[in-house]
């Protein structure tokens, strides 16, 4: 930051807050900005550890500029000419103890630029698991504070679940919470067995009027059920009442032949002539 410049306070989430005056920073000594040769030598030395002396010289490219870190240190940037490191740069920070003191190298690293190819942000394993990833023998534990579940002795908000818990005494250790039911309903409604599926749009009628639908119990009863038609592609799966397929119970067997039969052609009255006449 240059002398007298007003800074912008940035919160933990990256959002800019009200501008607040920052302490005045004394410019770094000019000989640190001129120490391009010392900075380049440090970058070459850093690269030589992995590439060797000859390749290291070619790996450190043109000088891209300088950035003052504080009143006693400056960072020099150099283009990185390395296979697979397009958009990266060598960053070498040089410093002087006081005033016109000797130039020393504080740090030399390889940093990605705005166009560099870098690994994506790390995602916790429990957020990377997708339906179908689990194989026989795999275990997927649920966290203790999972918002989709509540203790079995707490009112879940689903009358059918609460009635069953009271009937058996203790009930299950944990049951679906309101948030858990909403999340499941949205996932099923928008999924392959929801009303927007291609199969549903071409169906003669919806599952809500099908005799093979076994409604779910509880608060989801009027919205979802399980298909019990062994000939349906959704057999034994949860389906939305707005879903449908060609195996609906109202589909009647055709009365005629499903094979097209051409109209009969009569040749009465047609004069036939012998071949070769």
C-alpha positions as CSV (number, residue, x, y, z in Angstrom):
1,X,0.0,0.0,0.0
2,X,1.4,3.4,-0.9
3,X,1.9,6.2,1.6
4,X,-1.4,7.8,2.7
5,X,-3.6,5.3,0.9
6,X,-6.9,4.5,2.5
7,X,-7.5,0.7,3.0
8,X,-10.7,-1.3,2.9
9,X,-11.4,-3.6,5.9
10,X,-12.3,-7.1,4.7
11,X,-14.2,-9.5,7.0
12,X,-13.6,-13.3,7.3
13,X,-16.2,-14.0,4.6
14,X,-14.5,-11.7,2.1
15,X,-17.2,-9.0,2.2
16,X,-16.0,-5.4,2.1
17,X,-17.0,-3.3,5.1
18,X,-16.8,0.4,5.8
19,X,-13.5,2.0,4.8
20,X,-11.2,2.7,7.7
21,X,-8.0,4.7,7.7
22,X,-4.9,2.5,7.8
23,X,-1.6,3.4,9.4
24,X,0.8,5.3,7.1
25,X,3.4,3.0,5.7
26,X,6.9,4.3,5.0
27,X,8.0,3.3,1.5
28,X,10.5,0.5,1.3
29,X,14.1,1.5,0.5
30,X,14.6,2.0,-3.2
31,X,17.5,-0.4,-3.5
32,X,15.1,-3.3,-2.6
33,X,13.1,-2.4,-5.8
34,X,16.3,-2.5,-7.8
35,X,17.4,-5.9,-6.4
36,X,16.1,-7.7,-9.5
37,X,19.3,-9.6,-10.0
38,X,19.4,-10.9,-6.4
39,X,15.8,-11.9,-6.6
40,X,16.3,-13.7,-9.9
41,X,19.3,-15.6,-8.5
42,X,17.2,-16.7,-5.5
43,X,14.4,-18.0,-7.8
44,X,16.9,-19.9,-10.0
45,X,18.4,-21.4,-6.9
46,X,15.0,-22.5,-5.7
47,X,14.2,-24.1,-9.1
48,X,17.6,-25.8,-9.3
49,X,16.7,-28.0,-6.3
50,X,14.2,-29.8,-8.5
51,X,15.3,-29.1,-12.1
52,X,19.0,-28.8,-12.0
53,X,21.2,-25.8,-12.7
54,X,20.8,-25.6,-16.5
55,X,17.0,-26.1,-16.6
56,X,16.5,-23.7,-13.6
57,X,17.9,-20.7,-15.5
58,X,15.3,-21.3,-18.3
59,X,12.5,-21.9,-15.8
60,X,12.7,-18.3,-14.4
61,X,11.3,-15.9,-17.0
62,X,10.8,-12.2,-17.4
63,X,10.6,-9.9,-14.4
64,X,6.8,-9.1,-13.9
65,X,7.0,-6.4,-11.3
66,X,7.5,-5.6,-7.6
67,X,5.2,-5.3,-4.6
68,X,6.1,-3.5,-1.4
69,X,5.2,-5.8,1.6
70,X,6.1,-3.2,4.3
71,X,8.7,-0.5,4.9
72,X,11.5,-3.1,4.8
73,X,10.6,-5.8,2.3
74,X,9.7,-6.1,-1.4
75,X,8.5,-9.0,-3.4
76,X,9.7,-9.5,-7.0
77,X,7.7,-11.6,-9.4
78,X,9.1,-13.6,-12.4
79,X,7.3,-15.6,-15.0
80,X,7.5,-19.4,-14.5
81,X,8.4,-21.4,-17.6
82,X,7.6,-24.8,-16.4
83,X,5.6,-27.6,-18.2
84,X,2.1,-27.8,-16.5
85,X,2.5,-24.5,-14.6
86,X,1.0,-22.1,-17.1
87,X,-0.1,-18.9,-15.2
88,X,2.2,-19.5,-12.3
89,X,5.0,-17.1,-11.1
90,X,8.1,-17.1,-9.0
91,X,7.7,-14.8,-6.0
92,X,10.9,-13.7,-4.2
93,X,10.7,-11.5,-1.1
94,X,13.9,-9.4,-0.4
95,X,14.4,-7.3,2.7
96,X,16.8,-4.9,4.4
97,X,17.3,-4.7,8.1
98,X,17.4,-0.9,8.3
99,X,17.6,1.9,5.7
100,X,20.4,1.1,3.3
101,X,21.3,-2.2,4.8
102,X,22.4,-5.2,2.7
103,X,19.7,-7.0,0.6
104,X,18.8,-10.4,2.0
105,X,16.3,-13.0,0.6
106,X,13.5,-13.8,3.0
107,X,11.4,-16.2,0.9
108,X,11.3,-17.7,-2.6
109,X,8.2,-19.6,-3.7
110,X,6.2,-20.6,-6.8
111,X,2.7,-19.1,-6.7
112,X,-0.4,-19.4,-8.9
113,X,-1.8,-16.5,-10.8
114,X,-5.3,-15.7,-11.8
115,X,-5.1,-18.0,-14.9
116,X,-3.2,-20.8,-13.2
117,X,-4.6,-24.3,-13.1
118,X,-5.0,-25.2,-9.5
119,X,-6.8,-28.0,-7.6
120,X,-10.4,-27.3,-6.6
121,X,-11.3,-26.4,-3.1
122,X,-11.2,-29.3,-0.7
123,X,-14.6,-30.8,0.1
124,X,-15.2,-32.9,3.3
125,X,-15.7,-36.6,2.5
126,X,-19.2,-36.7,3.9
127,X,-20.2,-34.0,1.4
128,X,-18.6,-35.8,-1.6
129,X,-20.6,-39.1,-1.2
130,X,-23.3,-39.4,-3.8
131,X,-26.2,-41.9,-4.1
132,X,-24.8,-45.1,-5.6
133,X,-21.3,-44.7,-4.1
134,X,-21.9,-47.1,-1.2
135,X,-21.0,-50.7,-2.0
136,X,-21.6,-53.8,0.1
137,X,-19.7,-53.5,3.4
138,X,-19.4,-49.7,3.2
139,X,-20.5,-47.6,6.2
140,X,-21.8,-44.0,6.1
141,X,-22.3,-42.7,9.7
142,X,-24.5,-39.7,10.3
143,X,-23.2,-36.9,12.5
144,X,-24.7,-36.4,15.9
145,X,-26.0,-32.9,14.9
146,X,-27.5,-34.0,11.6
147,X,-30.5,-31.6,11.1
148,X,-32.4,-34.3,9.2
149,X,-32.8,-36.4,12.4
150,X,-34.2,-35.7,15.9
151,X,-34.1,-37.9,19.0
152,X,-37.0,-40.4,19.1
153,X,-38.4,-39.0,22.3
154,X,-38.8,-35.5,20.8
155,X,-41.9,-34.5,19.0
156,X,-40.9,-35.0,15.3
157,X,-43.9,-33.1,13.9
158,X,-45.2,-36.2,12.1
159,X,-48.3,-37.6,13.8
160,X,-47.9,-41.1,12.5
161,X,-44.3,-41.3,13.8
162,X,-45.2,-39.8,17.2
163,X,-48.2,-42.2,17.6
164,X,-46.0,-45.2,16.8
165,X,-43.3,-44.1,19.3
166,X,-45.9,-43.7,22.1
167,X,-47.4,-47.1,21.2
168,X,-44.2,-49.0,21.5
169,X,-42.9,-47.1,24.4
170,X,-39.3,-46.0,23.7
171,X,-39.4,-46.0,19.9
172,X,-36.4,-45.5,17.6
173,X,-33.3,-43.7,18.8
174,X,-33.7,-41.0,16.1
175,X,-36.4,-40.2,13.6
176,X,-36.8,-37.8,10.7
177,X,-37.0,-34.1,11.6
178,X,-39.1,-31.6,9.8
179,X,-36.0,-30.5,7.8
180,X,-35.3,-34.1,6.9
181,X,-38.8,-34.7,5.5
182,X,-38.7,-31.5,3.5
183,X,-35.3,-32.4,2.0
184,X,-36.5,-35.9,1.1
185,X,-39.7,-34.6,-0.4
186,X,-37.9,-32.0,-2.6
187,X,-35.3,-34.6,-3.7
188,X,-38.0,-37.2,-4.7
189,X,-40.3,-34.6,-6.3
190,X,-37.4,-33.3,-8.5
191,X,-35.9,-36.7,-9.2
192,X,-36.4,-39.4,-11.8
193,X,-39.7,-40.5,-10.2
194,X,-41.2,-37.0,-10.0
195,X,-43.8,-35.4,-12.2
196,X,-41.2,-33.6,-14.4
197,X,-39.6,-36.9,-15.6
198,X,-39.9,-37.8,-19.3
199,X,-41.7,-41.0,-18.5
200,X,-44.3,-39.1,-16.5
201,X,-45.0,-36.6,-19.2
202,X,-45.8,-39.3,-21.7
203,X,-47.9,-41.5,-19.3
204,X,-51.7,-41.9,-19.8
205,X,-52.4,-41.0,-16.1
206,X,-50.5,-40.3,-12.9
207,X,-49.6,-42.6,-10.0
208,X,-52.1,-40.8,-7.7
209,X,-54.9,-42.6,-9.6
210,X,-53.1,-45.9,-10.0
211,X,-54.2,-49.0,-8.2
212,X,-50.7,-50.2,-7.8
213,X,-49.7,-47.2,-5.6
214,X,-49.0,-48.0,-1.9
215,X,-49.2,-44.7,-0.1
216,X,-46.5,-43.8,2.4
217,X,-47.5,-43.4,6.0
218,X,-47.3,-40.1,7.9
219,X,-47.2,-36.6,6.6
220,X,-45.9,-37.7,3.2
221,X,-48.9,-39.9,2.6
222,X,-50.7,-37.6,0.2
223,X,-47.6,-36.8,-1.9
224,X,-45.6,-40.0,-2.3
225,X,-46.1,-43.8,-2.4
226,X,-44.3,-47.0,-3.5
227,X,-45.0,-48.6,-6.8
228,X,-46.2,-52.2,-6.5
229,X,-46.5,-53.0,-10.2
230,X,-43.9,-55.6,-11.2
231,X,-44.2,-54.6,-14.8
232,X,-43.4,-50.9,-14.1
233,X,-39.9,-49.5,-14.3
234,X,-40.6,-47.9,-10.9
235,X,-41.5,-51.1,-9.2
236,X,-40.5,-51.1,-5.5
237,X,-39.5,-47.4,-5.7
238,X,-40.8,-44.3,-4.1
239,X,-42.8,-42.3,-6.6
240,X,-44.6,-38.9,-6.5
241,X,-48.3,-39.0,-7.0
242,X,-47.7,-36.8,-10.1
243,X,-45.4,-39.4,-11.7
244,X,-46.7,-42.0,-14.1
245,X,-45.8,-44.6,-16.6
246,X,-47.4,-46.8,-19.3
247,X,-48.2,-49.6,-16.8
248,X,-51.0,-47.6,-15.0
249,X,-53.8,-49.7,-13.7
250,X,-56.4,-47.9,-15.9
251,X,-54.7,-48.9,-19.2
252,X,-57.1,-51.2,-20.9
253,X,-56.2,-54.1,-23.1
254,X,-56.8,-53.2,-26.8
255,X,-59.8,-54.9,-28.3
256,X,-58.3,-55.3,-31.8
257,X,-55.0,-56.7,-33.1
258,X,-52.0,-54.6,-32.1
259,X,-50.6,-55.3,-35.6
260,X,-51.7,-53.1,-38.4
261,X,-53.7,-55.1,-41.0
262,X,-54.0,-53.7,-44.5
263,X,-57.4,-53.3,-46.1
264,X,-58.7,-56.2,-48.2
265,X,-58.3,-55.8,-51.9
266,X,-60.8,-57.5,-54.2
267,X,-59.8,-58.4,-57.8
268,X,-63.3,-59.5,-59.0
269,X,-64.0,-58.4,-62.5
270,X,-60.4,-57.8,-63.5
271,X,-59.6,-59.3,-66.9
272,X,-56.5,-61.6,-66.7
273,X,-54.5,-62.3,-69.8
274,X,-52.4,-65.4,-70.2
275,X,-48.6,-64.8,-70.0
276,X,-47.0,-64.7,-73.5
277,X,-50.2,-63.9,-75.3
